[in-house]
Amino acid sequence: MSISDWFFRKDTNQIVEMADLISKQVQERISAKMVDEFSALAEVEQATEKVVDLTKQIAILKAEKDNITEGFARKEREVEHKVGLLRQEIEVGEAQKEAQYGLRVQEAKLAAREEGLKSREVAFTERMDFMTKRFTDEVGYLKGMVAQVLERIPDAAILGTKQL
């Protein structure tokens, strides 16, 4: 018996049974498909929720990373600034030391020059004293000699009385 004969039969019980059987099978297939679709939808919904959660976590982690990076950059700038200040202090200290060294060298030169001047002054004073004494002695000796020569030279009055 063919399907068309079977459908066109007058036996309604069988048709009703068959319709019930087909209806059950269709319902089972539809419910199985629906269960599959609902489970797939549930999986998609869970995946979507997971994506949203992961996106939120990514945003939070990016913000934390940016904060940490900014903190490190700030610390690095502060350290570089402190290093620059320390370098500047060291350079100023070195410049002061060089200036102090230059002043000490100049003071040492001036002290040496002053000592030289003092020793030259002492030598000059001693020489002047020696020369003064020598000239005084020579002048005294010359006065004595002139006096002796004058004593020995005849006087002009005596010469005028003598006949030539």
C-alpha positions as CSV (number, residue, x, y, z in Angstrom):
1,M,0.0,0.0,0.0
2,S,1.3,3.3,-1.0
3,I,1.3,6.4,1.0
4,S,-1.4,8.0,-1.1
5,D,-3.6,4.9,-0.6
6,W,-2.9,5.0,3.0
7,F,-3.9,8.7,3.3
8,F,-7.0,8.2,1.3
9,R,-8.2,5.3,3.2
10,K,-11.4,5.5,5.0
11,D,-9.9,4.1,8.1
12,T,-9.9,7.2,10.3
13,N,-8.4,5.5,13.3
14,Q,-5.4,4.7,11.5
15,I,-5.2,8.1,10.0
16,V,-5.6,9.7,13.4
17,E,-3.0,7.4,14.8
18,M,-0.7,8.2,12.0
19,A,-1.4,11.9,12.4
20,D,-0.7,11.5,16.1
21,L,2.5,9.6,15.4
22,I,3.6,12.2,12.8
23,S,2.7,14.9,15.2
24,K,4.7,13.3,18.0
25,Q,7.7,12.9,15.7
26,V,7.5,16.4,14.5
27,Q,7.1,17.7,18.1
28,E,10.1,15.5,19.2
29,R,12.2,16.7,16.3
30,I,11.1,20.4,16.8
31,S,11.7,20.1,20.5
32,A,15.1,18.5,19.9
33,K,15.9,21.3,17.5
34,M,14.6,23.9,19.9
35,V,16.6,22.4,22.7
36,D,19.7,22.5,20.5
37,E,18.8,26.0,19.4
38,F,18.2,27.1,23.0
39,S,21.4,25.5,24.2
40,A,23.3,27.2,21.3
41,L,21.6,30.5,22.2
42,A,22.6,29.9,25.9
43,E,26.1,29.2,24.7
44,V,26.1,32.4,22.6
45,E,24.7,34.4,25.5
46,Q,27.3,32.9,27.8
47,A,30.0,33.7,25.3
48,T,28.7,37.2,24.8
49,E,28.7,37.7,28.6
50,K,32.2,36.3,28.7
51,V,33.3,38.7,25.9
52,V,31.7,41.6,27.8
53,D,33.4,40.6,31.0
54,L,36.7,40.0,29.3
55,T,36.4,43.4,27.5
56,K,35.7,45.0,30.9
57,Q,38.8,43.2,32.4
58,I,40.9,44.4,29.4
59,A,39.7,48.0,29.9
60,I,40.5,47.7,33.6
61,L,43.9,46.1,33.0
62,K,44.7,48.8,30.4
63,A,43.8,51.5,32.8
64,E,45.9,49.9,35.5
65,K,48.8,49.5,33.0
66,D,48.5,53.1,32.0
67,N,48.5,54.2,35.7
68,I,51.5,52.0,36.4
69,T,53.3,53.3,33.2
70,E,52.5,56.9,34.2
71,G,53.7,56.2,37.7
72,F,57.0,54.8,36.4
73,A,57.4,57.6,33.9
74,R,56.8,60.1,36.7
75,K,59.3,58.4,39.0
76,E,61.8,58.3,36.1
77,R,61.3,62.0,35.5
78,E,61.7,62.7,39.2
79,V,64.9,60.6,39.3
80,E,66.2,62.4,36.2
81,H,65.4,65.7,37.8
82,K,67.2,64.7,41.0
83,V,70.2,63.5,39.1
84,G,70.2,66.8,37.2
85,L,70.1,68.7,40.5
86,L,72.8,66.6,42.0
87,R,75.0,67.0,38.9
88,Q,74.4,70.8,39.1
89,E,75.4,70.7,42.8
90,I,78.5,68.7,42.0
91,E,79.4,71.1,39.2
92,V,78.8,74.1,41.4
93,G,80.9,72.4,44.2
94,E,83.7,71.7,41.7
95,A,83.6,75.3,40.4
96,Q,83.8,76.5,44.0
97,K,86.7,74.2,44.7
98,E,88.5,75.4,41.5
99,A,87.9,79.0,42.5
100,Q,89.1,78.3,46.1
101,Y,92.2,76.5,44.6
102,G,92.8,79.5,42.4
103,L,92.5,81.8,45.3
104,R,94.9,79.6,47.4
105,V,97.4,79.6,44.5
106,Q,97.1,83.3,44.2
107,E,97.5,83.7,47.9
108,A,100.6,81.5,47.9
109,K,102.1,83.5,45.0
110,L,101.3,86.8,46.9
111,A,102.8,85.3,50.1
112,A,105.9,84.3,48.2
113,R,106.1,87.7,46.5
114,E,105.7,89.3,49.9
115,E,108.4,87.2,51.4
116,G,110.6,88.1,48.4
117,L,109.8,91.7,48.8
118,K,110.6,91.5,52.6
119,S,113.9,89.8,52.0
120,R,114.7,92.3,49.3
121,E,113.7,95.2,51.6
122,V,115.9,93.7,54.4
123,A,118.8,93.3,51.9
124,F,118.2,96.8,50.6
125,T,118.2,98.2,54.1
126,E,121.3,96.3,55.1
127,R,123.0,97.5,51.9
128,M,121.9,101.1,52.5
129,D,123.2,100.9,56.1
130,F,126.4,99.5,54.8
131,M,126.7,102.2,52.1
132,T,125.8,104.9,54.5
133,K,128.4,103.7,57.0
134,R,131.0,103.3,54.2
135,F,130.4,106.7,52.8
136,T,130.4,108.2,56.3
137,D,133.7,106.4,57.0
138,E,135.1,107.5,53.6
139,V,134.0,111.1,54.2
140,G,135.6,111.0,57.6
141,Y,138.8,109.5,56.1
142,L,138.8,112.1,53.4
143,K,138.2,114.9,55.9
144,G,141.2,113.6,57.9
145,M,143.3,113.4,54.8
146,V,142.3,116.9,53.7
147,A,143.1,118.2,57.2
148,Q,146.5,116.5,57.1
149,V,147.2,117.8,53.5
150,L,146.1,121.3,54.6
151,E,148.4,121.1,57.6
152,R,151.3,120.2,55.4
153,I,150.7,122.7,52.7
154,P,152.2,126.0,53.4
155,D,149.8,128.8,54.1
156,A,149.4,131.6,51.6
157,A,150.5,134.1,54.2
158,I,153.7,132.2,54.7
159,L,154.3,132.1,51.0
160,G,153.8,135.8,50.7
161,T,156.5,136.5,53.2
162,K,159.0,134.3,51.7
163,Q,161.0,135.6,49.0
164,L,161.2,133.8,46.0
